Amino acid sequence: MKKIILSTVVIATMATMANASTSSDVKALKVQMAAMSEKLETLEAKESKVAKKSNDLITIERKDSPEFLLGKETDINMKFQAQDNPDMWFKAGVRIQSTFENKKTTNFDDKSTTAINEYDESTLQDAYLRRTRLEIGAGFGKYSSFVMDLRNDKANLEDKGEQGFNVGDAYVKIKKPFDTSLVNFKLYRAKIDISRTETVKSARVLVYDRPKVADEAAQFISENRRATNVQMYGDWNKKVHYQVAIGDATGSDHASDATGAKLDGSIVDQNFFYGGKVVLSPFDGWEETSRTESYFGQGKHFAVGVGYWKADGINYKTNDYKTSDDVTHDGISTDTDHTLINYEISAHYKNAFVQAEYFDFDGVVKDWTSKETGKSSGWYATGEYVMPELSYIAPFFRYEKWDKYEDAAGYDFTSKMAGVNWYLRGNTTKIGLLLQKDTYGENIGNKETTSARITTQWFF
């Protein structure tokens, strides 16, 4: 409006100048016109600056992202900053991961007396949403913010139906309250670092389904590795990263024995979990600045780490049961302490990325029908090679080996995987194709599964 008024005044001034009768009148009018023109230019500059500032308050694309086939990768959620206080902001975004799968299962009969075991085979074709999530966050000021998500994972997986929504992350972050990166806090439902691949955001992992040994670690200490807790974390010059935490321990809904059977009962008693993780980047120029499994051929890093976690005083109790003579028996009660030690190593150099982890479990229940407990251990290795010259096509592999109960035979699990990801817009839009073969020992299923999957991801 002001620009229109000034423009009208300038036009009127020019008309008046055309009708001026003396040279002094013309000179005065020229001075007025110059002043008006200067005010107009100043106003335009101010409006341009305000418009640019307003545009900067709403962001979504990563400024350091390479250019993919469909454009630059988006950041995690769209960010809206308040004009009167940029330290206050709101984030919102979505994540959808789909899977189309063809899986063949061969069940071996361990009672067979023939040289070649008898078996039966089944084939399942399945399409499901591996993850469906709404993510939001809010900044309360310079030091504090809140992050949470609502999720409906594995909708339509096999015969599970629509599933239901539940809360995933839901934590308050207090960032650098003492103006140092060494001390930060997270309160409530935030991940504890029991595993690198479990800590990396699922939108940034190579494969949507993480290694089974890592998924077990995610339940062994704290339910879904994020039951309500308090944690302190930080880093020193990106050379040393640490996390210490204490909080609510594992849950009966996700408790399994060494055979893989779910607990038909409840946890009667347990203490808080506690522990921590330290990750080192010892080489100059190879510091790990963010946790991800996809680097798109940029930069380099090397990191090694070790974590120790403990959940004491766990008392599992199975439900009461009836025998064939219709006599009711009390459920079996098992006392155990869970201890998890995790070792990690990861590195990438431009196009190539490798990562491996080792897990040592103590306090594993052998079978819910007995009170025996023991140890379990496993590891996996994975890697990827990105080819930017081929529109960011990236072949990858993963190998996993897990002895689910070390004191007895027949508890070995092995998984082999190979595939390729195509990053159409980084992790914002990507397509994957993979083949996987899993072998289960005679006490943990005595079977072999072969799976071919096509996966897609959309998130911002």
Backbone torsions as a table, in degrees:
resi	resn	phi	psi	omega
1	MET	NA	-44.1	179.6
2	LYS	-63.5	-37.5	179.8
3	LYS	-63.7	-40.3	-179.9
4	ILE	-64.8	-42.9	-179.9
5	ILE	-61.8	-47.5	-179.3
6	LEU	-62.3	-39.5	178.9
7	SER	-63.7	-39.5	178.2
8	THR	-63.7	-41.8	179.5
9	VAL	-62.9	-42.1	179.9
10	VAL	-62.6	-43.0	179.3
11	ILE	-63.3	-42.6	179.4
12	ALA	-63.8	-39.3	179.4
13	THR	-63.4	-41.6	178.9
14	MET	-63.3	-38.8	178.1
15	ALA	-65.3	-40.7	178.5
16	THR	-64.0	-39.7	180.0
17	MET	-63.1	-35.9	179.9
18	ALA	-65.3	-27.3	-178.3
19	ASN	-98.1	1.8	-178.0
20	ALA	-65.0	141.0	-174.6
21	SER	-96.8	-20.8	-176.9
22	THR	-125.2	159.4	179.0
23	SER	-66.4	-31.4	178.9
24	SER	-67.7	-35.8	177.6
25	ASP	-65.3	-41.7	179.1
26	VAL	-62.9	-42.5	-179.7
27	LYS	-61.9	-43.1	-179.3
28	ALA	-64.5	-40.2	-179.9
29	LEU	-67.6	-34.9	177.2
30	LYS	-64.0	-39.0	178.0
31	VAL	-63.3	-43.9	178.9
32	GLN	-61.8	-42.4	-178.8
33	MET	-64.3	-40.1	178.6
34	ALA	-63.5	-41.1	179.4
35	ALA	-64.2	-43.1	178.7
36	MET	-62.8	-42.5	180.0
37	SER	-63.2	-39.8	178.7
38	GLU	-64.5	-41.4	178.1
39	LYS	-63.7	-38.3	179.8
40	LEU	-64.3	-43.2	178.9
41	GLU	-63.6	-40.8	178.6
42	THR	-63.3	-42.5	179.7
43	LEU	-64.2	-41.9	178.9
44	GLU	-62.8	-39.9	179.0
45	ALA	-64.3	-41.9	179.2
46	LYS	-64.5	-43.2	-179.8
47	GLU	-64.5	-38.2	178.3
48	SER	-64.1	-40.1	179.7
49	LYS	-66.1	-42.7	179.4
50	VAL	-64.4	-41.3	179.8
51	ALA	-63.6	-41.5	179.4
52	LYS	-64.2	-42.0	179.7
53	LYS	-63.6	-40.4	179.3
54	SER	-64.0	-39.2	178.2
55	ASN	-64.3	-36.2	-179.7
56	ASP	-68.8	-18.5	-177.1
57	LEU	-79.0	-12.4	176.2
58	ILE	-122.5	114.9	-175.5
59	THR	-132.4	151.9	177.1
60	ILE	-146.1	-40.4	-176.7
61	GLU	-79.6	144.1	173.8
62	ARG	-75.0	123.3	-177.6
63	LYS	-66.5	-30.2	-178.1
64	ASP	-93.7	11.4	-177.4
65	SER	-75.8	140.7	170.1
66	PRO	-68.5	167.4	179.4
67	GLU	-90.4	113.6	178.9
68	PHE	-93.9	179.6	-177.9
69	LEU	-57.7	-36.6	-178.9
70	LEU	-105.2	11.7	177.5
71	GLY	116.3	-170.0	-178.5
72	LYS	-76.6	149.4	176.7
73	GLU	-67.8	142.5	176.4
74	THR	-85.7	158.0	175.0
75	ASP	-78.5	177.9	177.9
76	ILE	-76.3	102.8	177.7
77	ASN	77.2	150.4	175.2
78	MET	-80.9	136.5	-174.1
79	LYS	-111.7	128.9	176.5
80	PHE	-115.6	119.9	178.7
81	GLN	-103.9	143.7	177.9
82	ALA	-70.2	136.4	-179.0
83	GLN	-68.0	-33.8	-177.2
84	ASP	-87.6	-12.1	178.7
85	ASN	-155.7	91.5	-177.0
86	PRO	-61.3	-16.2	176.9
87	ASP	-73.8	-10.9	177.1
88	MET	-107.6	129.9	-174.6
89	TRP	-151.0	169.3	177.0
90	PHE	-137.0	137.5	177.8
91	LYS	-122.2	144.7	175.0
92	ALA	-149.2	143.2	-180.0
93	GLY	-167.5	175.6	-178.4
94	VAL	-134.5	159.2	175.2
95	ARG	-143.9	124.2	178.1
96	ILE	-129.5	125.8	176.1
97	GLN	-125.1	124.4	-178.9
98	SER	-114.9	154.8	178.4
99	THR	-138.7	131.4	169.4
100	PHE	-114.5	122.2	-167.6
101	GLU	-131.4	142.7	168.7
102	ASN	-122.9	113.9	-174.0
103	LYS	-123.4	130.0	177.3
104	LYS	-112.1	130.2	-179.7
105	THR	-118.4	129.2	175.2
106	THR	-110.9	115.2	179.9
107	ASN	-98.7	117.8	-178.5
108	PHE	-90.6	143.4	177.9
109	ASP	-95.1	105.4	-176.4
110	ASP	-74.0	-5.2	178.1
111	LYS	-92.3	-0.1	-177.2
112	SER	-64.8	139.4	178.4
113	THR	-101.5	-0.1	179.9
114	THR	-83.3	163.1	-179.3
115	ALA	-63.4	-36.9	177.1
116	ILE	-107.4	122.7	-177.2
117	ASN	-58.1	140.9	171.2
118	GLU	-72.1	150.2	-178.8
119	TYR	-155.1	165.5	169.3
120	ASP	-129.7	155.6	-176.0
121	GLU	-123.4	147.7	174.7
122	SER	-139.9	147.5	179.1
123	THR	-124.5	132.2	-179.1
124	LEU	-124.4	125.6	170.9
125	GLN	-105.7	126.2	-169.1
126	ASP	-141.6	142.8	173.4
127	ALA	-131.7	129.3	-175.9
128	TYR	-154.8	164.2	174.7
129	LEU	-94.3	107.9	-178.1
130	ARG	-63.8	-42.9	175.1
131	ARG	-142.2	135.5	173.9
132	THR	-134.1	113.6	-169.4
133	ARG	-141.2	143.4	170.0
134	LEU	-112.2	122.1	-175.7
135	GLU	-115.0	135.9	177.8
136	ILE	-138.0	157.6	177.1
137	GLY	-156.2	158.3	-179.7
138	ALA	-146.5	135.0	175.2
139	GLY	-97.7	125.9	-177.6
140	PHE	-92.2	-11.5	-177.0
141	GLY	164.9	-159.1	-175.6
142	LYS	-65.3	-34.2	-170.6
143	TYR	-109.1	-23.4	-169.3
144	SER	-123.6	147.7	177.2
145	SER	-152.7	168.8	-178.7
146	PHE	-133.2	137.0	-179.6
147	VAL	-131.5	137.2	174.5
148	MET	-155.5	165.2	173.8
149	ASP	-147.2	150.9	172.3
150	LEU	-108.4	132.1	-172.1
151	ARG	-135.8	146.6	171.5
152	ASN	-132.1	87.8	-174.6
153	ASP	-92.8	149.7	176.6
154	LYS	59.8	35.3	175.6
155	ALA	-66.9	128.1	-179.0
156	ASN	70.9	14.6	174.9
157	LEU	-67.5	122.8	-179.1
158	GLU	49.7	-115.9	-177.4
159	ASP	-114.1	30.6	-175.7
160	LYS	-87.0	-10.7	175.8
161	GLY	73.5	-152.0	-171.3
162	GLU	-76.1	-17.2	-175.4
163	GLN	61.8	-160.1	179.4
164	GLY	-153.2	161.2	-179.6
165	PHE	-81.7	145.5	173.7
166	ASN	-147.9	169.1	-178.5
167	VAL	-86.5	131.6	174.1
168	GLY	-96.1	-107.2	173.8
169	ASP	-65.8	145.0	173.0
170	ALA	-163.9	83.5	-173.7
171	TYR	-137.7	153.2	172.0
172	VAL	-97.5	128.6	177.7
173	LYS	-106.3	130.1	174.4
174	ILE	-113.4	106.1	-170.5
175	LYS	-101.3	122.9	175.6
176	LYS	48.6	55.5	179.4
177	PRO	-65.5	-20.4	178.6
178	PHE	-111.2	22.2	178.0
179	ASP	56.8	38.2	174.4
180	THR	-142.6	141.0	179.7
181	SER	-71.6	-7.0	-179.2
182	LEU	-72.5	-24.0	-173.8
183	VAL	-129.9	114.4	173.8
184	ASN	-140.2	161.0	-178.2
185	PHE	-134.5	147.9	166.9
186	LYS	-129.3	136.6	-177.6
187	LEU	-121.7	135.6	173.4
188	TYR	88.9	-129.9	-168.5
189	ARG	-87.0	82.5	177.8
190	ALA	-128.8	148.1	-177.1
191	LYS	-64.2	138.4	166.7
192	ILE	-97.5	146.7	-170.0
193	ASP	-85.4	72.4	176.6
194	ILE	-84.1	-9.2	-177.3
195	SER	-167.3	141.3	178.3
196	ARG	-63.7	-49.6	-176.6
197	THR	-66.4	-27.9	176.8
198	GLU	-77.4	-22.0	179.6
199	THR	-86.1	-33.7	175.9
200	VAL	-60.0	135.0	179.9
201	LYS	-57.9	137.7	-174.3
202	SER	-63.2	-19.3	175.6
203	ALA	-72.3	-12.7	-174.7
204	ARG	-118.8	9.4	176.0
205	VAL	-86.6	159.7	-179.2
206	LEU	-70.2	-39.7	-176.8
207	VAL	-126.5	133.7	-176.8
208	TYR	-62.1	-34.8	177.9
209	ASP	-93.3	110.2	-177.5
210	ARG	-72.3	167.5	178.1
211	PRO	-56.6	144.2	-177.3
212	LYS	-65.1	-33.6	179.0
213	VAL	-67.3	-34.5	176.7
214	ALA	-71.2	-37.4	177.0
215	ASP	-64.1	-34.0	175.9
216	GLU	-66.5	-40.4	177.3
217	ALA	-61.3	-32.7	-179.2
218	ALA	-66.6	-18.4	179.2
219	GLN	-110.0	-14.4	-168.9
220	PHE	-73.1	-32.2	-177.1
221	ILE	-105.4	-48.4	-178.4
222	SER	-140.1	135.0	-174.6
223	GLU	-56.1	124.9	-177.6
224	ASN	54.7	23.9	179.8
225	ARG	53.6	18.8	-177.8
226	ARG	-147.9	22.7	173.4
227	ALA	-60.1	155.7	-169.3
228	THR	-48.0	126.0	-176.5
229	ASN	-151.7	172.1	173.4
230	VAL	-124.5	130.4	-177.8
231	GLN	-138.3	149.6	173.2
232	MET	-120.6	138.7	-177.2
233	TYR	-150.8	168.0	178.2
234	GLY	172.3	-173.8	178.7
235	ASP	-148.6	157.2	174.6
236	TRP	-115.6	105.5	178.6
237	ASN	52.1	31.1	-177.8
238	LYS	60.9	8.3	178.3
239	LYS	-86.4	-38.8	-178.1
240	VAL	-128.2	123.2	174.9
241	HIS	-115.1	143.2	179.1
242	TYR	-143.8	160.0	171.8
243	GLN	-149.4	133.7	170.4
244	VAL	-127.1	144.9	-175.2
245	ALA	-154.0	157.7	173.8
246	ILE	-146.7	142.5	-179.1
247	GLY	174.4	-160.2	-176.0
248	ASP	-70.4	137.5	-173.5
249	ALA	-89.3	-156.4	-171.7
250	THR	-68.9	163.6	-178.1
251	GLY	-120.3	153.4	-177.2
252	SER	-68.1	-27.1	-178.6
253	ASP	-62.5	-27.0	-176.6
254	HIS	-115.7	13.7	-179.1
255	ALA	-81.7	132.6	179.2
256	SER	-133.6	149.0	172.5
257	ASP	-89.1	-175.5	-175.1
258	ALA	-65.4	-23.8	179.0
259	THR	-78.4	-13.9	-176.5
260	GLY	98.1	-1.4	-179.4
261	ALA	-72.9	137.3	177.9
262	LYS	-75.7	152.6	179.6
263	LEU	-71.5	121.4	172.9
264	ASP	-95.5	77.9	-175.3
265	GLY	169.4	-141.4	-174.6
266	SER	-152.3	167.3	171.2
267	ILE	-95.4	115.3	-175.2
268	VAL	-80.2	-36.0	-175.0
269	ASP	-153.3	146.7	172.7
270	GLN	-169.3	161.5	178.3
271	ASN	-102.0	174.5	173.0
272	PHE	-62.4	149.0	168.5
273	PHE	-83.1	161.1	174.1
274	TYR	-154.7	162.5	178.3
275	GLY	152.8	-165.2	-178.1
276	GLY	-172.5	175.6	-177.5
277	LYS	-142.1	141.9	174.1
278	VAL	-127.7	131.1	178.2
279	VAL	-125.6	130.5	-177.0
280	LEU	-114.5	140.7	169.6
281	SER	-119.8	88.0	-167.0
282	PRO	-76.4	-19.2	-173.2
283	PHE	-98.6	133.4	178.1
284	ASP	-61.9	132.8	-179.8
285	GLY	85.2	-5.2	-179.5
286	TRP	-115.9	27.7	-177.7
287	GLU	-72.2	145.7	176.2
288	GLU	-88.8	116.8	-176.6
289	THR	-97.1	-25.1	176.9
290	SER	-152.8	151.5	-176.7
291	ARG	-91.3	115.6	179.8
292	THR	-156.0	167.2	174.1
293	GLU	-116.3	2.1	-179.3
294	SER	-126.8	118.8	-174.8
295	TYR	-117.0	-10.9	173.8
296	PHE	58.0	32.5	175.8
297	GLY	77.1	17.2	-177.6
298	GLN	-112.8	137.0	170.0
299	GLY	70.8	-162.9	-179.8
300	LYS	-160.3	154.7	174.5
301	HIS	-159.5	158.8	172.4
302	PHE	-146.4	131.4	-177.5
303	ALA	-148.8	143.7	172.8
304	VAL	-130.8	148.3	-177.7
305	GLY	-154.0	162.6	176.8
306	VAL	-143.7	139.7	178.3
307	GLY	-129.7	148.8	177.2
308	TYR	-132.3	124.6	-178.5
309	TRP	-134.6	145.1	-174.7
310	LYS	-140.1	136.2	172.5
311	ALA	-133.5	105.9	-172.6
312	ASP	-94.2	162.8	167.7
313	GLY	64.8	34.4	-179.7
314	ILE	-83.5	128.0	177.5
315	ASN	-119.5	105.1	175.4
316	TYR	-87.7	139.0	175.7
317	LYS	-136.8	122.0	177.6
318	THR	-77.0	160.1	178.8
319	ASN	-68.2	154.9	174.0
320	ASP	-59.6	149.9	-176.1
321	TYR	-140.6	160.2	179.0
322	LYS	-111.0	142.8	175.0
323	THR	-92.7	176.8	-175.7
324	SER	-62.4	-22.7	179.2
325	ASP	-89.0	14.6	175.8
326	ASP	66.7	26.4	175.8
327	VAL	-96.6	131.5	-179.7
328	THR	-86.8	131.3	179.1
329	HIS	-117.9	148.2	176.7
330	ASP	-66.5	148.4	176.7
331	GLY	-65.7	160.8	-177.9
332	ILE	-87.8	130.8	-179.3
333	SER	-105.2	129.4	-179.3
334	THR	-127.0	124.1	177.2
335	ASP	-100.6	135.6	179.8
336	THR	-157.2	159.4	171.2
337	ASP	-115.3	131.0	178.3
338	HIS	-94.4	127.3	173.6
339	THR	-127.0	132.3	178.9
340	LEU	-129.1	126.3	171.9
341	ILE	-115.8	129.1	-177.2
342	ASN	-123.3	132.2	175.6
343	TYR	-117.4	138.8	179.5
344	GLU	-136.0	151.3	172.0
345	ILE	-146.6	136.0	179.9
346	SER	-149.2	151.4	178.7
347	ALA	-160.5	151.2	168.9
348	HIS	-146.9	147.0	174.8
349	TYR	-135.9	104.6	-176.8
350	LYS	52.3	-108.8	-171.2
351	ASN	-77.5	-21.1	-172.1
352	ALA	-101.9	139.8	178.6
353	PHE	-138.1	136.3	174.4
354	VAL	-136.6	151.5	-179.2
355	GLN	-155.7	142.6	177.5
356	ALA	-147.9	149.6	177.0
357	GLU	-142.0	150.6	175.9
358	TYR	-126.1	138.2	-177.3
359	PHE	-124.2	134.9	178.1
360	ASP	-125.1	110.5	-179.0
361	PHE	-102.9	140.3	172.5
362	ASP	-133.2	138.7	-177.8
363	GLY	98.2	21.0	179.5
364	VAL	-75.7	132.8	176.3
365	VAL	-79.9	123.5	-178.1
366	LYS	-65.9	-46.6	-177.8
367	ASP	-156.8	138.9	-177.8
368	TRP	-64.8	-16.6	179.9
369	THR	-85.3	-2.7	177.4
370	SER	-130.5	174.2	178.5
371	LYS	-105.6	10.9	-176.3
372	GLU	-76.0	135.6	174.9
373	THR	-128.5	157.5	-178.6
374	GLY	-163.4	-154.1	-174.7
375	LYS	-112.4	158.0	177.1
376	SER	-144.2	149.2	178.8
377	SER	-150.6	151.1	179.5
378	GLY	-166.3	168.7	-179.3
379	TRP	-153.7	164.5	173.1
380	TYR	-147.0	158.9	173.1
381	ALA	-136.3	140.9	-179.2
382	THR	-144.3	160.4	179.6
383	GLY	-166.6	163.7	-177.5
384	GLU	-148.3	150.3	173.3
385	TYR	-130.0	115.8	-176.4
386	VAL	-91.9	138.1	178.9
387	MET	-119.2	89.1	-179.6
388	PRO	-59.2	-31.9	-178.8
389	GLU	-68.2	-15.6	176.8
390	LEU	-112.4	44.2	177.7
391	SER	57.4	36.5	175.6
392	TYR	62.4	41.6	167.1
393	ILE	-77.7	137.0	-172.4
394	ALA	-139.9	102.6	173.0
395	PRO	-69.7	147.7	-179.2
396	PHE	-144.3	166.8	177.2
397	PHE	-143.5	163.6	171.0
398	ARG	-155.7	137.8	175.7
399	TYR	-129.6	134.5	-177.2
400	GLU	-134.6	139.4	176.0
401	LYS	-139.8	130.7	-173.1
402	TRP	-144.2	120.4	172.3
403	ASP	-94.7	104.2	-171.0
404	LYS	-74.9	-16.0	174.5
405	TYR	-155.1	107.3	-169.2
406	GLU	-71.2	-23.6	-174.5
407	ASP	-86.1	6.0	-179.8
408	ALA	-148.3	155.2	178.7
409	ALA	-84.6	160.1	174.8
410	GLY	88.8	13.7	-179.0
411	TYR	-114.6	20.5	-176.4
412	ASP	-87.8	136.9	175.5
413	PHE	-124.7	134.4	179.0
414	THR	-133.4	137.7	179.4
415	SER	-134.4	133.4	176.6
416	LYS	-123.9	137.8	-175.6
417	MET	-145.4	143.0	172.8
418	ALA	-147.0	146.2	-178.7
419	GLY	-171.7	-169.9	179.8
420	VAL	-146.0	136.5	172.8
421	ASN	-107.1	146.2	174.6
422	TRP	-123.3	109.1	-177.7
423	TYR	-86.7	94.7	-178.9
424	LEU	-74.1	-31.3	174.7
425	ARG	-148.9	57.9	-173.7
426	GLY	61.3	-142.6	176.2
427	ASN	-78.8	-10.5	179.1
428	THR	-62.3	-44.3	177.0
429	THR	-138.1	115.3	179.3
430	LYS	-147.4	155.8	179.3
431	ILE	-125.3	142.0	179.3
432	GLY	-133.5	151.8	173.5
433	LEU	-135.5	128.9	-178.1
434	LEU	-145.9	155.6	173.6
435	LEU	-121.6	137.8	-176.6
436	GLN	-139.8	138.3	176.9
437	LYS	-128.9	120.1	-178.8
438	ASP	-115.5	136.3	179.1
439	THR	-122.5	127.3	-177.3
440	TYR	-111.9	133.9	177.2
441	GLY	-64.9	169.0	-172.5
442	GLU	-65.5	-21.8	179.3
443	ASN	-96.2	-1.2	-179.6
444	ILE	-125.8	27.7	176.6
445	GLY	131.3	-29.0	178.0
446	ASN	49.0	56.5	-176.0
447	LYS	-149.8	174.0	176.9
448	GLU	-139.3	132.4	178.4
449	THR	-120.8	139.6	175.3
450	THR	-123.7	127.1	-173.4
451	SER	-129.4	138.5	170.2
452	ALA	-119.3	127.6	-174.8
453	ARG	-132.1	139.9	168.5
454	ILE	-110.4	126.6	-175.8
455	THR	-123.7	151.5	174.3
456	THR	-136.9	155.1	176.4
457	GLN	-141.2	137.1	173.6
458	TRP	-134.1	122.1	177.0
459	PHE	-157.4	149.2	170.4
460	PHE	-156.3	NA	NA
